């Protein structure tokens, strides 16, 4: 879920989690420290991946914001792990027999 602190729709997060939500953007250029902390708690409560980003859409904010939001690396590791799990699940049992595929 992108920038939930701007959307102000916390009440629908449990329903979206039930529908399959995997992650929530806790770190954003317009999230205060308190807002980031709030969504980190929600991520923990609902077992969601934590994401972050600058929401950069070019120079429309006067300067490029790419790289201005830092995501603690342990969250990146969890994202990578989830991707690897999904790829392994999609590959099925044959991937264990043929690891080069």
N, C-alpha and C positions, 0 to 999 in steps of 0.2 A: 504494500500500500504506500503510495507516494505521499510525502509531506502531510501526515495526518494532523499536524499542528495547525496547518493552514485550512484544512478541510473542515475541522471542528465537527467531526462525525463519530466521536468515540463510541457512541451508543450502538452503532452498527458493526463495530469490529467483531464482537463475538459471533454474529451471524455470518460475517464474511470468513471468519476462521472456520466455521462449520462447512462453508462452501469450498474450502480448500486454500485459503490464504496461507502462503508460506513465509512471508516476511513483511517487515514494516520499516519504513524509513525513519529512523530515530535521529539521525544527524542531518541537518539541512541548514542552509545559510540563514534562514529566517526562523529557525528554532532556537529559543533561548536555552541556556544550560538546564533550567528547570523543566522546560518542555522536552528536551532530549531525555532527561532522567525519567520523566513520566512515561514516555514511550519505551524506554528500556525496561521499565517495570512491566508494562503491558506485554512486551515481547517475551519476557520471562514467564509471566502468568499464562500466556497462551502458547508457549513453546514455539515462538516465531523466530526466524532468522532476522538479524539486525542489518539494515542497510543504511547508506548515507550518500548524499550527493549534493552537488552545487545547484542542480536544476538549471544548468546553463543552456540558454537558447540563443547563443550568439552574443552580440554586442548590445542587445536591447536594454541592458542595465548599465550601459556606459563603459563597461570593461568586461572581459571574459572572466567568468567565475570558476572555470574548470580548475580543479585542484585546490580549491579554497576550503573544502570540507574534508577533514581527516576522519577516516573510519579506523578505530583501533584494530590492529592486524588480527587479533584472535577472532574477530567477526568475519574477516576475509577468509580465514582458514575454515570456519564453519560453512561459509558459502561454497568454497571449493569442495569440501567434503560432501555436501549435499548434492552437488553436480555429479561427483564421482559415483555416489550411491544411485542416483537416477540413471546414469549411463549404464551402470552394471545391471540394474533392474531391467532396463530396456533390452540389453544384450541377451539376457536370460542365461540359463545354465551353460550354454555353449561357450560363453566367454571364459569360463573356468577351464574348459578343455583346450581352448585355443587362445592363450593369452596374447598372442600377437595381433589379434583382430580388434 
